[in-house]
């Protein structure tokens, strides 16, 4: 697993290399929760995916992304909010080899 550094701001966009892939991640807060877009070489993989504690973001192998992302609450089991990003709520990249067979 690889820790993806986030800032405690409501909207952020950045490019990060993960698993030999160049990803652009958009993380943004809405009234209904924290959401994330994952783009691979500027092609959308998932858009407006809600971020929940220990719930994978990409989820589907057929989307063409190797691995997955997951938020982790380091102090409990709450879904992430932007004010705790980078401290209480951390974003992890999960290598394809770390996922169950056939899931990434």
FIPA-200091 format. One record per residue: residue in one letter; x, y, z of N, C-alpha, C in turn. Coordinates in pm, whole numbers. Example, Ala and Ser with C-alpha at 12.3 -4.5 7.8 and 13.67 -1.06 7.14 Angstrom:
FIPA-200091
+------+--------+--------+--------+--------+--------+--------+--------+--------+--------+
: resn :    n_X :    n_Y :    n_Z :   ca_X :   ca_Y :   ca_Z :    c_X :    c_Y :    c_Z :
+------+--------+--------+--------+--------+--------+--------+--------+--------+--------+
:    A :   1319 :   -569 :    780 :   1230 :   -450 :    780 :   1320 :   -330 :    780 :
:    S :   1285 :   -225 :    708 :   1367 :   -106 :    714 :   1290 :      3 :    787 :
+------+--------+--------+--------+--------+--------+--------+--------+--------+--------+
***
This chain:
FIPA-200091
+------+--------+--------+--------+--------+--------+--------+--------+--------+--------+
: resn :    n_X :    n_Y :    n_Z :   ca_X :   ca_Y :   ca_Z :    c_X :    c_Y :    c_Z :
+------+--------+--------+--------+--------+--------+--------+--------+--------+--------+
:    X :     83 :   -118 :      0 :      0 :      0 :      0 :     88 :    125 :      0 :
:    X :     33 :    228 :    -58 :    105 :    356 :    -68 :     15 :    466 :    -13 :
:    X :     68 :    546 :     76 :     -5 :    660 :    131 :     -3 :    774 :     30 :
:    X :   -120 :    831 :      3 :   -133 :    945 :    -87 :   -154 :   1068 :      0 :
:    X :    -63 :   1164 :     -9 :    -70 :   1283 :     76 :   -184 :   1374 :     32 :
:    X :   -267 :   1413 :    129 :   -377 :   1505 :    106 :   -366 :   1623 :    200 :
:    X :   -428 :   1733 :    160 :   -434 :   1851 :    245 :   -576 :   1867 :    297 :
:    X :   -591 :   1934 :    410 :   -722 :   1955 :    471 :   -790 :   2076 :    407 :
:    X :   -819 :   2064 :    277 :   -891 :   2168 :    203 :  -1010 :   2103 :    133 :
:    X :  -1113 :   2183 :    106 :  -1239 :   2130 :     54 :  -1228 :   2076 :    -89 :
:    X :  -1137 :   2130 :   -169 :  -1122 :   2087 :   -308 :   -974 :   2081 :   -344 :
:    X :   -931 :   1970 :   -398 :   -792 :   1958 :   -441 :   -781 :   1865 :   -561 :
:    X :   -688 :   1900 :   -648 :   -660 :   1822 :   -768 :   -510 :   1806 :   -777 :
:    X :   -464 :   1685 :   -804 :   -321 :   1661 :   -816 :   -297 :   1537 :   -900 :
:    X :   -176 :   1528 :   -951 :   -132 :   1412 :  -1029 :    -36 :   1332 :   -942 :
:    X :    -56 :   1202 :   -940 :     30 :   1115 :   -859 :     57 :    985 :   -935 :
:    X :    181 :    938 :   -934 :    210 :    808 :   -995 :    177 :    696 :   -895 :
:    X :     99 :    599 :   -939 :     67 :    482 :   -855 :     69 :    359 :   -943 :
:    X :    138 :    255 :   -898 :    141 :    129 :   -972 :    179 :    146 :  -1118 :
:    X :    279 :    227 :  -1148 :    325 :    253 :  -1285 :    219 :    321 :  -1371 :
:    X :    128 :    392 :  -1308 :     22 :    465 :  -1378 :     27 :    611 :  -1334 :
:    X :      0 :    702 :  -1424 :    -11 :    843 :  -1389 :   -157 :    877 :  -1371 :
:    X :   -194 :    910 :  -1249 :   -333 :    937 :  -1214 :   -351 :   1083 :  -1178 :
:    X :   -465 :   1136 :  -1218 :   -508 :   1265 :  -1166 :   -624 :   1236 :  -1073 :
:    X :   -614 :   1287 :   -952 :   -719 :   1270 :   -853 :   -780 :   1405 :   -822 :
:    X :   -911 :   1410 :   -823 :   -985 :   1527 :   -778 :  -1061 :   1484 :   -654 :
:    X :  -1035 :   1551 :   -543 :  -1103 :   1521 :   -417 :  -1177 :   1647 :   -377 :
:    X :  -1308 :   1633 :   -351 :  -1387 :   1754 :   -325 :  -1504 :   1723 :   -231 :
:    X :  -1533 :   1823 :   -149 :  -1640 :   1812 :    -50 :  -1769 :   1870 :   -108 :
:    X :  -1879 :   1796 :    -91 :  -2014 :   1843 :   -123 :  -2095 :   1837 :      7 :
:    X :  -2215 :   1888 :      4 :  -2302 :   1882 :    122 :  -2329 :   1739 :    164 :
:    X :  -2328 :   1647 :     69 :  -2362 :   1507 :     96 :  -2242 :   1418 :    126 :
:    X :  -2122 :   1474 :    129 :  -2004 :   1395 :    163 :  -1883 :   1433 :     80 :
:    X :  -1776 :   1358 :     99 :  -1652 :   1377 :     24 :  -1658 :   1288 :    -99 :
:    X :  -1614 :   1342 :   -214 :  -1619 :   1268 :   -340 :  -1482 :   1271 :   -407 :
:    X :  -1462 :   1176 :   -500 :  -1333 :   1168 :   -569 :  -1353 :   1125 :   -713 :
:    X :  -1274 :   1185 :   -803 :  -1263 :   1144 :   -942 :  -1126 :   1081 :   -960 :
:    X :  -1117 :    976 :  -1038 :   -990 :    912 :  -1074 :   -979 :    914 :  -1225 :
:    X :   -872 :    976 :  -1275 :   -846 :    980 :  -1419 :   -710 :    916 :  -1445 :
:    X :   -703 :    834 :  -1547 :   -580 :    767 :  -1586 :   -539 :    822 :  -1721 :
:    X :   -425 :    889 :  -1727 :   -380 :    956 :  -1849 :   -491 :   1045 :  -1905 :
:    X :   -555 :   1119 :  -1816 :   -662 :   1216 :  -1845 :   -791 :   1153 :  -1894 :
:    X :   -801 :   1021 :  -1890 :   -926 :    951 :  -1925 :   -997 :    913 :  -1795 :
:    X :  -1125 :    946 :  -1782 :  -1197 :    915 :  -1658 :  -1208 :    764 :  -1633 :
:    X :  -1175 :    725 :  -1512 :  -1195 :    587 :  -1466 :  -1323 :    584 :  -1382 :
:    X :  -1331 :    669 :  -1281 :  -1455 :    689 :  -1204 :  -1469 :    838 :  -1177 :
:    X :  -1593 :    884 :  -1178 :  -1623 :   1024 :  -1151 :  -1727 :   1032 :  -1041 :
:    X :  -1710 :   1131 :   -955 :  -1806 :   1158 :   -847 :  -1835 :   1036 :   -760 :
:    X :  -1729 :    961 :   -725 :  -1745 :    844 :   -639 :  -1740 :    892 :   -494 :
:    X :  -1841 :    857 :   -415 :  -1842 :    897 :   -275 :  -1731 :    824 :   -200 :
:    X :  -1669 :    895 :   -109 :  -1559 :    841 :    -29 :  -1613 :    798 :    106 :
:    X :  -1595 :    671 :    138 :  -1640 :    617 :    265 :  -1526 :    541 :    330 :
:    X :  -1530 :    534 :    460 :  -1426 :    464 :    534 :  -1419 :    318 :    490 :
:    X :  -1299 :    274 :    452 :  -1269 :    136 :    415 :  -1349 :     83 :    296 :
:    X :  -1403 :    172 :    214 :  -1476 :    131 :     95 :  -1394 :    169 :    -27 :
:    X :  -1362 :     72 :   -111 :  -1278 :     99 :   -227 :  -1344 :    197 :   -323 :
:    X :  -1262 :    275 :   -395 :  -1311 :    380 :   -484 :  -1337 :    326 :   -625 :
:    X :  -1241 :    257 :   -685 :  -1255 :    212 :   -824 :  -1344 :     88 :   -832 :
:    X :  -1309 :    -15 :   -760 :  -1389 :   -137 :   -741 :  -1395 :   -234 :   -857 :
:    X :  -1383 :   -190 :   -982 :  -1410 :   -279 :  -1095 :  -1289 :   -292 :  -1187 :
:    X :  -1243 :   -414 :  -1208 :  -1128 :   -446 :  -1291 :  -1149 :   -403 :  -1436 :
:    X :  -1271 :   -416 :  -1487 :  -1297 :   -385 :  -1628 :  -1274 :   -237 :  -1662 :
:    X :  -1264 :   -151 :  -1563 :  -1242 :     -9 :  -1589 :  -1099 :     20 :  -1637 :
:    X :  -1010 :    -77 :  -1627 :   -876 :    -61 :  -1680 :   -776 :      3 :  -1587 :
:    X :   -805 :      5 :  -1459 :   -715 :     63 :  -1361 :   -657 :    -48 :  -1276 :
:    X :   -525 :    -49 :  -1261 :   -459 :   -151 :  -1179 :   -451 :   -103 :  -1035 :
:    X :   -517 :   -175 :   -945 :   -518 :   -137 :   -804 :   -646 :    -63 :   -769 :
:    X :   -642 :      3 :   -653 :   -759 :     76 :   -607 :   -717 :    177 :   -500 :
:    X :   -810 :    261 :   -462 :   -790 :    359 :   -355 :   -890 :    332 :   -245 :
:    X :   -851 :    369 :   -122 :   -940 :    352 :     -7 :   -905 :    456 :     98 :
:    X :  -1008 :    515 :    159 :   -988 :    604 :    272 :   -992 :    523 :    400 :
:    X :   -912 :    567 :    496 :   -903 :    501 :    626 :   -915 :    606 :    735 :
:    X :  -1007 :    585 :    827 :  -1021 :    671 :    945 :   -925 :    619 :   1050 :
:    X :   -823 :    697 :   1084 :   -721 :    653 :   1178 :   -765 :    664 :   1324 :
:    X :   -884 :    724 :   1347 :   -930 :    744 :   1485 :  -1066 :    680 :   1513 :
:    X :  -1116 :    603 :   1420 :  -1247 :    541 :   1440 :  -1298 :    479 :   1313 :
:    X :  -1427 :    499 :   1285 :  -1486 :    438 :   1166 :  -1581 :    534 :   1094 :
:    X :  -1550 :    663 :   1096 :  -1632 :    763 :   1029 :  -1591 :    778 :    883 :
:    X :  -1686 :    820 :    802 :  -1655 :    853 :    663 :  -1577 :    984 :    660 :
:    X :  -1488 :   1001 :    563 :  -1400 :   1117 :    563 :  -1472 :   1249 :    533 :
:    X :  -1419 :   1353 :    591 :  -1457 :   1490 :    561 :  -1330 :   1569 :    538 :
:    X :  -1338 :   1677 :    463 :  -1216 :   1745 :    422 :  -1134 :   1800 :    537 :
:    X :  -1197 :   1838 :    650 :  -1120 :   1899 :    759 :  -1021 :   1802 :    823 :
:    X :  -1043 :   1671 :    807 :   -951 :   1574 :    864 :   -858 :   1508 :    764 :
:    X :   -861 :   1553 :    639 :   -777 :   1491 :    537 :   -629 :   1509 :    570 :
:    X :   -554 :   1403 :    553 :   -410 :   1407 :    577 :   -372 :   1380 :    720 :
:    X :   -469 :   1384 :    811 :   -441 :   1354 :    952 :   -531 :   1239 :    996 :
:    X :   -655 :   1269 :   1028 :   -747 :   1163 :   1069 :   -782 :   1071 :    953 :
:    X :   -809 :   1128 :    837 :   -849 :   1050 :    720 :   -734 :   1044 :    621 :
:    X :   -686 :    924 :    593 :   -576 :    908 :    499 :   -625 :    829 :    377 :
:    X :   -566 :    862 :    264 :   -598 :    794 :    139 :   -486 :    697 :    107 :
:    X :   -522 :    573 :     82 :   -425 :    470 :     51 :   -448 :    420 :    -91 :
:    X :   -338 :    398 :   -163 :   -344 :    326 :   -291 :   -312 :    181 :   -261 :
:    X :   -395 :     91 :   -309 :   -377 :    -52 :   -288 :   -328 :   -113 :   -419 :
:    X :   -211 :   -173 :   -416 :   -155 :   -238 :   -535 :   -247 :   -350 :   -583 :
:    X :   -248 :   -376 :   -711 :   -331 :   -482 :   -768 :   -300 :   -616 :   -701 :
:    X :   -174 :   -640 :   -669 :   -134 :   -767 :   -608 :   -186 :   -781 :   -464 :
:    X :   -229 :   -671 :   -404 :   -280 :   -674 :   -266 :   -432 :   -693 :   -260 :
:    X :   -497 :   -691 :   -376 :   -642 :   -710 :   -382 :   -675 :   -857 :   -402 :
:    X :   -797 :   -897 :   -363 :   -837 :  -1036 :   -389 :   -828 :  -1068 :   -538 :
:    X :   -801 :  -1192 :   -572 :   -786 :  -1236 :   -711 :   -904 :  -1190 :   -797 :
:    X :   -873 :  -1131 :   -912 :   -976 :  -1088 :  -1005 :  -1039 :   -954 :   -972 :
:    X :   -986 :   -882 :   -872 :  -1046 :   -755 :   -831 :   -951 :   -639 :   -845 :
:    X :   -870 :   -633 :   -945 :   -789 :   -514 :   -961 :   -660 :   -541 :  -1027 :
+------+--------+--------+--------+--------+--------+--------+--------+--------+--------+
***
